[in-house]
Amino acid sequence: MKKSILGSTALIAVGALASGQAQAEGWEATIGGYMNTYFSVGGIDNSPVDTADYNATGLFSDGEIHFNFSYTADNGITFGAQVELEDFGLANSFGDTIDERFITIDGSFGRVVAGSTNSAAYQMHYAAPYAGLPINSGWVTVFVPVPYADFTTAFEHPGLSTYIDFGGDDNSISYYTPRFSGFQLGVTYVPTLAMNGDGKNFPVAADTNTEYHNGFSVGVNYVEDFNGFGVAVSGGWRTAQVPDDISALPGVDNYGAYSFGAQLSYAGFTVGGSYANEYSGITDGATFSTEGEGWDAGVTYGIGPWTFGATYFQGEISADPTNVSTDQMRAAQFGISYALGPGISLAGGIMWAEYESEDGNDQSGIVGAAGLSFSF
């Protein structure tokens, strides 16, 4: 019943958007998205600096509803758009009501993407495989919380992730080549690094005195299968101009970062890992910096609907540029996933994580969790 109500509501929204103009005739509209829900039991051990007293049980859920639109012209070029809805009905994500939103143009020439979304180097990245509980891209904080007020600059940066980016969903334009002999190249230009998860629309020009600007991202990957032996390798580089107001501060330079990753698979086994380094982080020169490095490694084995795996992640970030120490995180996860049906996965595992902050606010924990993931 709830599914029917959700579907009807989404169809009404699509209909309202599609029927407003006569030009919408010939467009196709589809609805997708995901939902994740996990229940956990465990214990968190924190230092006297953090007085939080964590409950032994927890429940996490998040999700998005994706509205997709496409039109294929007589010449074969396909025009599309995607709007991702958060915090609506069943979706309980942390972000804005509207998450990513972008248009696409696809043809024999490749793919063009323009709007609020991640850059090419992020989109084309490969990392360690996992089964059970996700651990990269900041997911570890869902199961073992970070120390209070620490790691605040670590999202999409190497303290918690090898999926690094300028700041998340900045307004940008990207071009992806067709895939030739397994290779594909992607490039992105970001006029302004708003770093607010939403992107900056106006004014067109960045405030070069206070905002990072003229960001470029380059990603490349190679994906091929050799008679059952799968290979996926990726590399990425990112740069952006530093604001003029802080460019003269000691140790401050243009933003620079790189990443690479790989996965190899054969006979049900997949092994892989990734590395990310922000050698010149985003900073204000006084209170925060994203400079640091992170890496992960993992192995999974799949047989029928079952997948078993183990994954490890380790990262560190400068955080306070005036402090010679760094915020560090280490985490390991052993898990199992079972495919119940198309887009339905039952997952569970045990995760250990340890945080060491530069101000002595340390925290660690061991958590067992299980849940369902829907992709629709």
N, C-alpha and C positions, 0 to 999 in steps of 0.2 A: 504494500500500500504506500509506504513512504517513497519507494522508488518511483511509483506512478506519479505521485504528487510532485516529486523533484523533476521528473521528466516533463510533466505538463508545464510547470513553472518556467523551466528553461526554454521550452518550445515557444511559450508566449513571448519571452524576452527576445528570442531569435526572430519571431514573426514581427514584433514591433519594430525591430531594427531593419528588417528586410523589406517591409511593406511601405516604408516612408517615402521611397522614391521609385519612380518608374524604371530608373536605370538598374534596379536590383534584379530585374527579370533575367533569368539565366544563371543566377548565382546559386550555389549549393551551400547549405548550412548544416553543420554537424555539431554535436556536443560530445565532449570528452572530459577527462580529468582523472583525479585519483583521490583516494582516501587511505590514510594510515592510522591504525589504532593499536597501541601497545599497553599492556598491563605489566608492571614491574614490581619485584620484591627484592630488597637489598639493604645495604647499610652504607652510610657515608660517614667518613672520619675526617673532621676538619680541625684546624689549628685554633688556639684561643682567640686569634685575631677576628675570625668569623664566628659570631655567636649563633648562627642559624642552627636549629635543631630539626633535622630532616626526618620526615615520616618514613616508616619502613616500606610503605607501598606507594605506588604512583600510577597515574593513568595519563597517557599522552595521545592526542589525536590531532591530525591536521589534514588539509585537503584543499583542492582547487577545482573549480569548474571552468573548462575551456570552451569558448565559443569559437568555432572555426568556420571561415567563409572562403569559398573559392569560385573562380570563373575561368574557364578555358576558352580562349579566343580561337577563331578559325585558323589562325596561323600557328596554333599549338602552344602558344605562351599561356601559362597559367598565372593568374593574379590571385592573391590570397591575403587573408588577415586573420589574426588570432588575438583574442582578448581573454586574459586569465583572471577569473573572479575568486577572491579570497574573502574569508570572514563573512560568508553569506550562507544562511541555512545551515547545512551540515559542515561547511568548511570552517575550521577553527585555526587558521594559520596565524603566524605572528605579524605578517606584513600588512600592506595597505589593502583596502577593499579591492582595488584593481592592481594586480601584480604586473606581469609583463603584458605589453600590447605592441604589436608590430604588424607591418605589411610585408608581403613576399612577392617576388616575381621570379618564376621558374621557366627555364627553356633549355634548348641545346647549348646555350652560352654559359649555363651555370645557374646560380641562384643569388638574388639580391634580397637583403633583409634590412628594413629601416624601421626604427622605433625604439621602444624601451625594452631591451633584452641584453643578455650577456654577450661578450665579445667572442670573436672567432677562436682565439686561443683557449678560452674556457669551454666552448661548445665542442671542440675537436679533441679534448683531452681524454686520455685513458688512465685509469688508476687500478689499484689492486682489486681483484674480485672478492666477493664476500657472499656468505650465506647466513641467514638469520637476521642479525641486527646490523644495520649500516653503521659505519664508523668514521668514514671520511666526510668531507664537506660540512663539518660542524655537527654531524649527527651524534657524536659521542656525548655532547652536552645534554641531549635529550634524556639519556639514561643515567649519567653521572654528572651532576651540575658543576659548573665552574665556581671557583671562589667568588664571593660577592665583590662586585666592582672591578674584577680583574678580567683579563682577556677580552676587554670590550672592543679592542681593535682587531680581533682575530678572525671575524667572519669573512669568508672568501679571501683570507690571507693565511700564510703558512703556519701560524700558531695552531690552527685547527683543521687545515684543509690543503690539499694539493690542487684543488679546483680554485685557483686564485684569479682575481679580476680587479679592475680599477676600484670598484665599490658597489657594484651590483645594479644591473638593469638601467644603466645610464642611457639616455637617448643617443643612438649611434646609427651608422650605416655600414653594412658588411657586404662583402662579395665572396662567394664560394665558387671555385672552379668546378667543372665536371670532374668526375673521378677517372683518371687515366692510369691504366695498368696498376690499380690499387692505390694510387696517390691522389690526394686532394689538398688544395691550398685554400686558406681563408684569410681575409684581411678586414680589419675594422678601423673606422675613424670615429672618435668621440670628441666633439667640440668642447664640451664642458664635463668635468668629473664632479657631479653634484654629490655623489656618495651618500644619497639618502634613500636608495632602493626604489626611486621613482623616476629619476632623470629630470633634467632641467629643460624646459621648453622655451622660455623667454627670459631675458632678451636673447637674441640669436648668439651674440658674442658673449664669451665668458668674462667675468670680472677677473682679469688676469692678475690683479693685485692680490686677490684673496683666494682664488680657486685654481686648482690644477686644471690644465686645459691642453688641447691638441693631443689627445691620447691616440696611440696607434697600437693595434694588437695584430699579431701574425700567428696563425696556427697552421700546422701541416700534420697529416697523418697518413699512414699506409695500412690498408686493411686487405687481407688476401687469405684464401684458403687453398692449401696444397694437398689435395687428396685426403682431406680429413684433418690436416695439421693447420690450425688457424693461427694467424699472425695479425696483431694490431699494435701499431707503434705510433706515438704522437710526440710532437714538440711544439712549444709556444714561446713567444716573446712579447713583452709589453713595455711601453714607455709613455710618458706624459711630461709636459712642461710644468715646472714648479711655480707656484705663485710668486710674483715679484716681491711681495712684502716679506717673504721668508727666505728668498734665494740667497741673501747675503749672510745668513746665519751659519755658524760653524757646523760642518758636517752635513749640510743640506744640499741636495742636488736634485736633478730631474728624476722622476719616478722611473725605476727600471726593475724588471722581473723576468724570469724564465721558468719553464717547467717542461718535463718530459715524462712519458709513461709507456708501459708496454704490457700486453697480455699475450700469452701463448697457450694454445689449447690443443688437446689430443686425447681421444678415447675417453671422454668424460672428464678429464682433468684440465683445469685452467690455473695457470700460475701467472703472477704479474706484480707489478709495483709501479710507483711513481715518485717523482721528486719535484719540489717547487722551491724557488729561492727569490725573495725580494731583496736584492742586494742594495737597493736604494728605496726605502719605503715611503709611503705617504705619511707626512708629518706636519705638525705646526712648529716644530723645532724646539718645543718646550715641554709639552705635556703628553704627547702620544706619538708613536711611530709604528708602522706595520712591517718594518724591516725584520727579516728572519728567514727560516727555512723549515721545511717539513717533508716527510717521506712516509710511504706506506709499502707493505708487502703482504701478499696473501696467496692462498691456494684453495681451490674448491674442487669437489668431485660430484658429478651429477650422474644419477642412474634413474631412469624413468622419471617420475614426478619429484623425486628426492634430490636435494642438493645439500652437501655437507661442506663446511669450510672453516678456515681460521685466518684472521687478518690482524695485522699490527700496524699502528700509526704512532708517529713521534713528530712533534713540532715544537718550535720555539719562536718567540717574537719579542722585539725590543721593548714595546709598550711605552715605557717612560725613557726618552732619549737621554735624560740627565742621569739615569741610573745605569751603572756598568753591568748590572745583572740583567737577566731576561726572564720572561714568563715561559715556562716549559710544560709540555703535556706529553704523557705516554699512555697508550691504551691498547688493549688486546681483546679480541672477541672470538668465541667459538660458537658456531651456530648451525642450525638446520632450517631448511625451507622445504615446503611441500606445496606443489601446485594443485590446488583443489579444482581448478577449472580455468577457462580463459580469463586472464586478468585477475585471478583470485589466488593469493598466496598466503599460506599459513607459515609463520616464521617464529623462531624462538632461539634463545641463546644465553650465554653468560658473558658479561663484559666486566673488565677491570680497567680502571682509569686512575691516573695520578696527576695532579696539578701542583706545580711549584712556582709560586709567583715571586716576583722580584722584591715585594715588600714583606715577605714571610707569611703570606696568607695562603698556606698550603691546604690541599684537600684531596682525598682519595676515596674510592668506593668500589664495591663489588655488587653487581646487580644481575639478577636473572629476569628475563623479560620474554613475553610471547605476545603475538598479535596477528592481525590480519591486514593485508595490503590489497586494495582494489585499484585496478587500472581500467578505466572504462571509456 
